[in-house]
Amino acid sequence: MSPTVLISIDDAELSSSLLMELGKFDDITVCLPQDSNAGDAQMAVCWHPDPALLDKFPQIQCLHSAAAGVDHLGESLLASGLPVARIVDPDQKQGMLEYVLWCVLNHHRDFDRAVKNQAQQRWHLYPQLPANEVRVGVMGLGEIGAHVATGLAQFGYSVLGWSRRPKQLERVSTFSGPSEFTGFLEQVDVLVNLLPLNQATQGILNQSLFQALPKCACLVNTGRGGHLVEADLISALETGWLRSAVLDVFTVEPLPADHPLWTTEGVIVTPHMASSSSAAMIAHQVHQNVLRFIKDQPLLNTIDRTLGY
């Protein structure tokens, strides 16, 4: 009898795509929560799943995120003790580099100012700096963060990286731990957040952090909405301490139409589009792990539950 995989995804389009892609594998059975065989599921593929998932489907022995992050699983599932795997996708890493490069160029080449000037029919030239005079700081040097940091360095930017534990990256000045955090921030013109969301990083993008940055710095948040204290960001922009912010992730998504971030001067809002894996890639990695699971082999890309990534 083939192993059964349950899709518990709070996104109809992604759920449908994964049902189709996983259905192409004839050595596994795929189902949705409402299907009659859902109670047989041994693994669940998740994106913002039902918090009561394990109560409803007690046969599940493994959780698989449909993304690179796992915070969307929620505290109860992460604390369940079940193994948790995530997606690691080279194409997603490259997509993130492309998005962040656009953000950095927007600040470096004053495109944000040019757009603002166009609205005022104002013609003004800004001095053009070489890339090596623009200091880009990347918070989080995991699979994606390391790729972004080294990629930006290859474009000639002066790149700094900060992580919880020491890392060594080619052409990147690295910092680690709380003792080196302020020293890192003080040298950054464009701050890119790619940290995982956990208890230690919740609300890390706050007034204290913004004040540690040089005046007129830019923030890029492609981590999670929970990293950002939105009121502190709005205040930092309104007082002129920060020049701009590009935000791709939010505590509530879609961002409500009446949210002040839509109209805060200096903010660019994008709809969680920085980078994502294709349904085919997700299905391929889930399929690999299902087969490894039933053979009692180590799963690929599992997380350390104590760290949350």
C-alpha positions in Angstrom: 0.0 0.0 0.0 1.4 3.4 -1.0 2.0 6.1 1.6 -0.6 8.8 1.9 0.3 12.5 1.9 -2.2 15.1 3.1 -2.2 18.6 1.7 -3.1 21.1 4.4 -2.6 24.5 2.7 -4.5 27.7 3.3 -4.2 28.8 -0.4 -6.6 27.3 -2.9 -4.3 27.9 -5.9 -1.2 26.4 -4.3 -3.2 23.5 -2.9 -4.7 22.7 -6.3 -1.3 22.9 -8.0 0.4 20.6 -5.5 -2.5 18.1 -5.7 -1.9 17.9 -9.5 1.9 17.8 -9.2 2.0 15.2 -6.4 -0.6 13.2 -8.2 1.9 12.5 -11.0 3.8 10.2 -8.7 2.2 6.7 -8.8 4.0 5.4 -5.7 2.2 7.8 -3.3 -1.4 8.7 -2.6 -2.4 12.3 -2.2 -5.5 13.7 -0.5 -7.1 16.8 0.9 -8.6 17.1 4.4 -12.1 16.5 3.2 -11.2 13.2 1.4 -12.3 9.9 2.9 -8.8 8.6 3.0 -7.3 11.6 4.8 -7.3 9.7 8.1 -4.6 7.4 6.6 -2.1 10.2 5.9 1.3 9.7 7.4 2.8 13.1 6.1 1.2 16.5 5.8 2.4 19.2 3.4 1.6 22.5 5.0 1.2 26.2 4.4 -0.7 27.9 7.3 -2.3 24.6 8.2 -5.2 23.9 10.5 -3.8 24.3 14.1 -5.8 21.2 15.0 -4.3 19.2 12.2 -2.8 16.5 14.4 -6.0 16.1 16.5 -8.0 15.5 13.3 -5.5 13.3 11.6 -3.5 11.5 14.4 -1.8 9.1 11.9 0.4 12.0 10.7 4.0 11.3 11.7 5.9 14.0 9.7 5.3 17.6 8.6 6.6 19.1 5.4 6.6 22.9 4.9 5.7 23.9 1.3 8.2 26.8 1.7 11.7 27.6 2.9 10.3 28.9 6.2 8.4 26.9 8.8 7.0 29.6 11.1 3.6 29.4 9.3 3.1 26.0 10.8 2.2 27.6 14.1 3.5 27.0 17.6 1.4 23.9 18.4 2.6 22.0 15.3 6.2 23.1 15.7 6.1 21.9 19.4 4.5 18.6 18.5 7.9 16.7 18.4 7.3 15.5 14.8 10.1 15.9 12.3 9.7 19.0 10.1 11.2 19.4 6.7 11.3 22.4 4.5 12.0 23.4 0.9 15.5 24.3 -0.3 15.3 25.5 -3.9 18.3 26.9 -5.9 15.8 28.8 -8.2 14.2 30.4 -5.1 17.6 31.6 -3.9 18.3 33.2 -7.3 14.9 34.8 -7.4 15.5 36.3 -4.0 18.8 37.7 -5.2 17.1 39.3 -8.2 14.5 40.9 -5.9 17.0 42.2 -3.4 19.3 43.5 -6.2 16.3 45.5 -7.5 15.8 47.0 -4.1 19.5 47.9 -3.7 19.6 49.5 -7.1 16.5 51.4 -6.3 18.3 53.1 -3.4 21.8 53.2 -4.9 20.8 54.8 -8.2 18.1 57.0 -6.7 15.3 55.5 -8.7 13.0 56.0 -5.7 13.8 59.7 -5.7 13.3 59.9 -9.5 9.8 58.5 -9.2 8.9 60.9 -6.5 10.3 63.8 -8.6 8.3 62.7 -11.6 5.1 63.0 -9.6 6.1 66.6 -8.9 7.4 67.2 -12.5 10.8 68.0 -11.0 14.0 67.4 -13.0 16.9 66.7 -10.7 20.1 64.7 -11.1 21.8 63.0 -8.2 25.5 62.2 -7.9 26.2 58.6 -9.1 28.1 56.5 -6.6 30.1 53.4 -7.5 28.7 50.2 -6.1 31.6 49.7 -3.7 30.6 52.8 -1.9 27.1 51.4 -1.1 27.1 49.2 2.0 24.5 46.5 2.0 23.9 44.5 5.2 22.2 41.1 5.1 20.6 39.8 8.3 20.5 36.0 8.1 23.1 34.0 6.3 21.3 30.7 5.8 20.8 29.1 2.4 19.1 32.1 0.9 20.8 34.8 2.8 24.3 33.6 2.0 23.4 33.4 -1.7 22.0 36.9 -1.7 25.1 38.3 0.2 27.7 36.7 -2.1 25.6 37.6 -5.2 25.5 41.3 -4.2 29.3 41.2 -3.6 29.8 39.9 -7.1 27.9 43.0 -8.4 30.5 45.1 -6.6 28.6 46.2 -3.5 30.3 46.4 -0.1 28.5 43.6 1.6 28.2 42.9 5.3 26.4 39.9 6.8 25.1 39.2 10.3 24.0 35.8 11.7 23.3 34.2 15.0 26.4 32.0 14.7 29.7 32.8 13.0 29.8 32.3 9.2 32.5 32.8 6.6 31.5 34.0 3.1 33.7 35.0 0.2 33.9 38.8 -0.2 31.5 39.4 2.7 32.4 41.0 6.0 30.6 38.8 8.5 29.4 39.6 12.1 27.7 37.3 14.5 25.8 37.2 17.8 24.3 40.0 19.9 27.7 41.5 20.8 28.4 42.4 17.1 24.9 43.4 16.1 25.1 47.1 16.7 28.6 47.3 15.0 27.1 45.7 12.0 24.1 48.0 11.8 26.2 51.1 12.1 27.9 50.4 8.8 24.8 49.7 6.7 23.2 51.9 4.0 20.7 49.2 2.9 19.6 46.6 5.4 18.1 43.4 4.0 16.3 41.1 6.5 16.3 37.4 5.6 16.2 36.0 9.1 13.9 33.2 10.1 11.0 34.2 12.4 11.2 32.8 15.9 11.0 34.1 19.5 14.5 35.7 19.2 13.7 37.6 16.0 10.0 38.6 16.6 9.9 42.4 16.3 13.6 42.7 15.7 13.0 45.5 13.1 12.1 48.1 15.7 13.0 51.7 16.8 16.2 50.6 18.5 17.4 48.9 15.4 16.5 51.8 13.1 18.3 54.3 15.4 21.5 52.2 15.1 21.5 52.5 11.3 23.1 55.6 9.6 20.6 58.4 8.8 18.8 57.9 5.5 19.3 54.2 5.3 16.9 51.9 3.5 15.1 48.8 4.9 14.3 45.7 2.8 12.1 43.2 4.6 11.8 39.9 2.8 11.8 37.8 6.0 8.4 37.7 7.7 5.9 40.3 8.7 6.4 39.4 12.4 9.9 40.8 12.2 8.7 44.3 11.7 7.2 46.7 14.3 5.2 48.7 11.8 4.5 51.8 13.9 8.3 52.1 14.6 9.0 52.0 10.8 6.4 54.6 10.0 7.8 56.9 12.7 11.4 56.4 11.4 10.3 57.3 7.9 8.1 60.3 8.9 11.0 61.8 11.0 13.4 61.3 8.1 15.7 58.9 9.9 15.1 56.3 7.3 14.9 57.3 3.7 12.9 54.3 2.4 11.6 50.8 2.9 10.7 48.0 0.6 8.3 45.5 2.2 7.3 42.2 0.8 5.9 40.5 3.9 3.3 41.5 6.4 1.7 40.3 9.6 -1.7 40.2 7.8 -1.7 39.2 4.2 -3.1 40.5 1.9 -2.3 43.9 3.4 -5.6 45.5 4.3 -6.7 48.3 2.0 -6.8 50.8 4.9 -3.4 50.0 6.2 -1.2 53.1 6.6 1.8 51.4 5.0 0.1 51.7 1.6 0.3 55.5 1.8 3.4 56.1 4.0 5.9 58.2 2.0 9.0 56.2 1.2 7.4 52.8 1.4 7.2 50.3 -1.5 4.7 47.5 -1.0 5.0 44.2 -2.9 2.6 41.3 -2.5 4.9 38.6 -1.0 6.4 38.1 -4.5 10.2 38.3 -3.7 10.7 34.6 -4.5 8.9 31.3 -4.4 9.4 27.7 -5.4 7.3 26.2 -8.2 4.7 23.6 -7.4 6.7 21.1 -9.4 9.9 21.7 -7.2 7.9 21.5 -4.0 6.3 18.3 -5.1 9.6 16.8 -6.1 11.2 17.5 -2.7 8.1 16.2 -0.8 8.1 13.1 -2.9 11.8 12.5 -2.1 11.1 12.8 1.6 8.0 10.6 1.6 10.0 7.8 0.1 12.8 8.4 2.6 10.3 8.5 5.5 8.7 5.1 4.7 12.2 3.6 4.4 13.2 5.0 7.7 15.9 7.1 6.1 17.0 10.6 7.3 14.8 13.3 5.8 16.3 16.0 3.6 16.3 19.6 4.8 14.9 19.0 8.3 14.9 21.9 10.9 16.3 22.2 14.4 13.0 22.6 16.3 14.8 24.4 19.2 15.9 27.1 16.7 12.8 27.1 14.5 14.8 26.7 11.2 
